[in-house]
Amino acid sequence: MIARLTGIAAALAALLIGTCTASAQEAGLFNSPKGFGATASWSARNPEVFWAATAYVDIYGVVTSRCSYPGFKFGISRNYSLKTVEADGFRMQFYAGPGLCLGYVRDHDKGRGIDLVSLTADNPGVVAAVSAGAGCRFDFGGRVALDLSLIAEAGVHIRRNEQERQYAAASVSIYNNGLLQALYPQFSILFRL
């Protein structure tokens, strides 16, 4: 069942990122302590507004060997330019904007103090959240741009209830990692298409 859900999530992410990159003006690599993946961006009708889509492998719990396989996450945002500084072919753009994210990931342990159940639980589930992000894009006048950003996500995490396994019950909680990982920097290398 988990392998089937993982395959469906990967196929959906590939379809969504493929649709978004069809009109992309920039595409590249995404890297963060949250995970790694691909990103694309394209301009809206207004040159001061651009869209960004990111699909990545969420590595929460994998690095610490608590989980044996990663999660997947897809996010899309509409960003508004706040300030642009240009000098001698160099351009630095500060931006911020809202977005949405969907995925199949693990969430932060729910236990308080020493709680062995939450420390050993592998709680993958579906996440749906709204996001708010801010960042800075560095363009050196060539075909490569660098992007550094922070994103906070507020949403819900829906997963199997560990206490009621025999009833196939679901648990719904606030997506803690979306808020706890808000200060994890996100670094992207973008290539113009």
VEXROVO-283879 format. One record per residue (C-alpha): x, y, z; residue in three letters; residue number from 1. Coordinates in Angstrom, 3 decimals. Example, Ala and Ser with C-alpha at 12.3 -4.5 7.8 and 13.67 -1.06 7.14 Angstrom:
BEGIN
(atom (12.300, -4.500, 7.800), "ALA", 1),
(atom (13.670, -1.060, 7.140), "SER", 2),
// end
This chain:
BEGIN
(atom (0.000, 0.000, 0.000), "MET", 1),
(atom (2.774, 2.441, 0.946), "ILE", 2),
(atom (4.675, 1.656, -2.269), "ALA", 3),
(atom (1.501, 2.297, -4.284), "ARG", 4),
(atom (0.884, 5.658, -2.555), "LEU", 5),
(atom (4.520, 6.642, -3.046), "THR", 6),
(atom (4.279, 5.786, -6.764), "GLY", 7),
(atom (1.062, 7.775, -7.132), "ILE", 8),
(atom (2.597, 10.771, -5.335), "ALA", 9),
(atom (5.706, 10.630, -7.547), "ALA", 10),
(atom (3.608, 10.374, -10.726), "ALA", 11),
(atom (1.401, 13.290, -9.637), "LEU", 12),
(atom (4.441, 15.435, -8.815), "ALA", 13),
(atom (6.004, 14.608, -12.206), "ALA", 14),
(atom (2.760, 15.514, -13.988), "LEU", 15),
(atom (2.387, 18.798, -12.113), "LEU", 16),
(atom (6.021, 19.843, -12.538), "ILE", 17),
(atom (5.850, 18.836, -16.231), "GLY", 18),
(atom (2.784, 21.012, -16.732), "THR", 19),
(atom (4.426, 23.940, -14.966), "CYS", 20),
(atom (7.756, 23.635, -16.787), "THR", 21),
(atom (6.031, 23.656, -20.206), "ALA", 22),
(atom (5.760, 27.456, -19.901), "SER", 23),
(atom (8.794, 27.891, -17.648), "ALA", 24),
(atom (11.359, 30.550, -18.328), "GLN", 25),
(atom (13.773, 29.178, -15.721), "GLU", 26),
(atom (14.292, 25.674, -14.370), "ALA", 27),
(atom (16.812, 24.268, -11.973), "GLY", 28),
(atom (17.793, 22.421, -8.839), "LEU", 29),
(atom (16.331, 22.888, -5.354), "PHE", 30),
(atom (18.360, 22.151, -2.221), "ASN", 31),
(atom (17.526, 22.637, 1.443), "SER", 32),
(atom (17.833, 20.879, 4.803), "PRO", 33),
(atom (14.170, 20.006, 4.068), "LYS", 34),
(atom (15.076, 18.010, 0.955), "GLY", 35),
(atom (16.192, 18.243, -2.660), "PHE", 36),
(atom (14.438, 18.328, -6.011), "GLY", 37),
(atom (13.553, 20.448, -9.032), "ALA", 38),
(atom (12.124, 23.934, -9.400), "THR", 39),
(atom (10.765, 26.078, -12.240), "ALA", 40),
(atom (9.620, 29.682, -12.506), "SER", 41),
(atom (7.837, 31.783, -15.093), "TRP", 42),
(atom (6.582, 35.351, -15.314), "SER", 43),
(atom (2.975, 36.425, -15.098), "ALA", 44),
(atom (1.610, 39.173, -17.366), "ARG", 45),
(atom (3.020, 41.757, -14.970), "ASN", 46),
(atom (6.867, 41.719, -15.064), "PRO", 47),
(atom (6.966, 42.377, -11.307), "GLU", 48),
(atom (5.119, 39.097, -10.607), "VAL", 49),
(atom (6.365, 35.544, -11.171), "PHE", 50),
(atom (5.195, 32.012, -10.390), "TRP", 51),
(atom (7.428, 29.323, -8.914), "ALA", 52),
(atom (6.790, 25.564, -8.665), "ALA", 53),
(atom (8.933, 23.140, -6.687), "THR", 54),
(atom (8.777, 19.350, -6.404), "ALA", 55),
(atom (11.135, 17.747, -3.955), "TYR", 56),
(atom (11.953, 14.708, -1.848), "VAL", 57),
(atom (11.253, 15.456, 1.825), "ASP", 58),
(atom (14.045, 13.877, 3.891), "ILE", 59),
(atom (12.650, 14.425, 7.393), "TYR", 60),
(atom (13.442, 11.318, 9.467), "GLY", 61),
(atom (15.579, 9.697, 6.755), "VAL", 62),
(atom (18.809, 11.471, 7.695), "VAL", 63),
(atom (18.449, 10.390, 11.331), "THR", 64),
(atom (17.633, 6.793, 10.218), "SER", 65),
(atom (14.241, 6.892, 11.894), "ARG", 66),
(atom (12.465, 6.347, 8.571), "CYS", 67),
(atom (13.523, 4.074, 5.746), "SER", 68),
(atom (12.138, 6.092, 2.827), "TYR", 69),
(atom (11.525, 9.810, 2.126), "PRO", 70),
(atom (8.320, 11.709, 1.477), "GLY", 71),
(atom (7.370, 13.877, -1.516), "PHE", 72),
(atom (6.151, 17.445, -1.607), "LYS", 73),
(atom (4.958, 19.817, -4.346), "PHE", 74),
(atom (4.528, 23.566, -3.851), "GLY", 75),
(atom (3.486, 26.447, -6.051), "ILE", 76),
(atom (3.649, 30.157, -5.215), "SER", 77),
(atom (2.871, 33.550, -6.738), "ARG", 78),
(atom (5.659, 35.976, -5.867), "ASN", 79),
(atom (5.629, 39.763, -5.973), "TYR", 80),
(atom (8.777, 41.828, -6.424), "SER", 81),
(atom (9.357, 44.131, -3.449), "LEU", 82),
(atom (12.623, 45.767, -4.469), "LYS", 83),
(atom (15.043, 45.360, -7.360), "THR", 84),
(atom (18.647, 46.574, -7.333), "VAL", 85),
(atom (20.596, 46.669, -10.624), "GLU", 86),
(atom (24.230, 47.591, -11.289), "ALA", 87),
(atom (26.726, 46.622, -14.019), "ASP", 88),
(atom (24.797, 43.605, -15.314), "GLY", 89),
(atom (24.038, 42.362, -11.792), "PHE", 90),
(atom (20.433, 42.230, -10.593), "ARG", 91),
(atom (19.191, 41.454, -7.091), "MET", 92),
(atom (15.441, 41.061, -6.589), "GLN", 93),
(atom (13.696, 40.803, -3.203), "PHE", 94),
(atom (10.288, 39.129, -3.350), "TYR", 95),
(atom (7.505, 37.645, -1.225), "ALA", 96),
(atom (4.248, 35.860, -1.889), "GLY", 97),
(atom (1.618, 33.268, -0.969), "PRO", 98),
(atom (1.348, 29.685, -2.176), "GLY", 99),
(atom (-0.008, 26.166, -1.720), "LEU", 100),
(atom (1.664, 22.837, -1.043), "CYS", 101),
(atom (0.610, 19.195, -1.167), "LEU", 102),
(atom (2.548, 16.083, -0.338), "GLY", 103),
(atom (2.988, 12.733, 1.332), "TYR", 104),
(atom (5.447, 13.335, 4.194), "VAL", 105),
(atom (6.233, 12.638, 7.833), "ARG", 106),
(atom (5.614, 15.213, 10.509), "ASP", 107),
(atom (7.424, 16.268, 13.677), "HIS", 108),
(atom (7.056, 13.923, 16.654), "ASP", 109),
(atom (3.920, 14.678, 18.636), "LYS", 110),
(atom (5.188, 13.444, 22.028), "GLY", 111),
(atom (6.033, 15.608, 25.011), "ARG", 112),
(atom (9.111, 14.799, 27.063), "GLY", 113),
(atom (10.216, 11.176, 26.851), "ILE", 114),
(atom (7.530, 9.481, 24.788), "ASP", 115),
(atom (8.769, 6.223, 23.272), "LEU", 116),
(atom (5.655, 5.776, 21.112), "VAL", 117),
(atom (6.231, 9.043, 19.229), "SER", 118),
(atom (9.995, 8.485, 19.037), "LEU", 119),
(atom (9.582, 5.133, 17.297), "THR", 120),
(atom (6.450, 5.938, 15.245), "ALA", 121),
(atom (6.827, 6.296, 11.503), "ASP", 122),
(atom (3.867, 8.533, 10.730), "ASN", 123),
(atom (3.685, 9.230, 6.985), "PRO", 124),
(atom (0.603, 11.031, 5.777), "GLY", 125),
(atom (-0.887, 13.528, 3.387), "VAL", 126),
(atom (-0.178, 17.208, 3.962), "VAL", 127),
(atom (-2.170, 20.122, 2.547), "ALA", 128),
(atom (-1.084, 23.642, 3.454), "ALA", 129),
(atom (-1.039, 27.297, 2.494), "VAL", 130),
(atom (2.376, 28.912, 2.462), "SER", 131),
(atom (4.019, 32.308, 2.734), "ALA", 132),
(atom (7.517, 32.864, 1.479), "GLY", 133),
(atom (10.150, 35.530, 1.002), "ALA", 134),
(atom (13.446, 35.455, -0.784), "GLY", 135),
(atom (16.158, 37.075, -2.822), "CYS", 136),
(atom (17.126, 36.217, -6.387), "ARG", 137),
(atom (20.626, 36.997, -7.688), "PHE", 138),
(atom (20.974, 37.367, -11.459), "ASP", 139),
(atom (24.477, 37.884, -12.835), "PHE", 140),
(atom (23.384, 38.763, -16.360), "GLY", 141),
(atom (24.065, 35.336, -17.850), "GLY", 142),
(atom (21.998, 32.184, -18.100), "ARG", 143),
(atom (22.316, 31.270, -14.407), "VAL", 144),
(atom (20.537, 32.802, -11.400), "ALA", 145),
(atom (20.698, 31.914, -7.701), "LEU", 146),
(atom (17.703, 32.032, -5.372), "ASP", 147),
(atom (17.706, 32.015, -1.571), "LEU", 148),
(atom (14.349, 31.857, 0.228), "SER", 149),
(atom (12.427, 30.967, 3.395), "LEU", 150),
(atom (8.923, 29.444, 3.364), "ILE", 151),
(atom (6.466, 28.824, 6.210), "ALA", 152),
(atom (3.566, 26.405, 5.678), "GLU", 153),
(atom (0.376, 26.258, 7.749), "ALA", 154),
(atom (-1.831, 23.254, 7.145), "GLY", 155),
(atom (-2.997, 19.809, 8.180), "VAL", 156),
(atom (-1.311, 16.409, 8.289), "HIS", 157),
(atom (-3.643, 13.418, 7.765), "ILE", 158),
(atom (-2.255, 9.975, 8.638), "ARG", 159),
(atom (-3.165, 6.562, 10.002), "ARG", 160),
(atom (-3.975, 6.570, 13.718), "ASN", 161),
(atom (-1.216, 4.563, 15.416), "GLU", 162),
(atom (-3.415, 3.849, 18.479), "GLN", 163),
(atom (-6.376, 2.462, 16.465), "GLU", 164),
(atom (-4.670, 0.318, 13.792), "ARG", 165),
(atom (-7.396, -2.366, 13.783), "GLN", 166),
(atom (-10.093, 0.210, 12.807), "TYR", 167),
(atom (-8.144, 1.913, 10.005), "ALA", 168),
(atom (-8.875, 5.238, 11.672), "ALA", 169),
(atom (-7.273, 8.482, 10.544), "ALA", 170),
(atom (-5.629, 11.196, 12.616), "SER", 171),
(atom (-5.675, 14.850, 11.640), "VAL", 172),
(atom (-3.308, 17.360, 13.202), "SER", 173),
(atom (-1.569, 20.634, 12.473), "ILE", 174),
(atom (1.401, 20.174, 10.138), "TYR", 175),
(atom (4.158, 20.996, 12.643), "ASN", 176),
(atom (7.144, 20.744, 10.267), "ASN", 177),
(atom (5.684, 23.469, 8.077), "GLY", 178),
(atom (6.109, 25.922, 10.929), "LEU", 179),
(atom (9.150, 24.386, 12.657), "LEU", 180),
(atom (11.160, 24.313, 9.410), "GLN", 181),
(atom (10.218, 27.858, 8.348), "ALA", 182),
(atom (13.745, 29.110, 9.033), "LEU", 183),
(atom (15.435, 26.332, 7.022), "TYR", 184),
(atom (17.033, 28.124, 4.044), "PRO", 185),
(atom (16.090, 26.999, 0.547), "GLN", 186),
(atom (18.715, 27.392, -2.161), "PHE", 187),
(atom (18.004, 27.033, -5.875), "SER", 188),
(atom (20.211, 27.255, -8.947), "ILE", 189),
(atom (18.098, 28.363, -11.915), "LEU", 190),
(atom (19.009, 28.086, -15.597), "PHE", 191),
(atom (17.285, 30.207, -18.248), "ARG", 192),
(atom (15.537, 28.200, -20.936), "LEU", 193),
// end
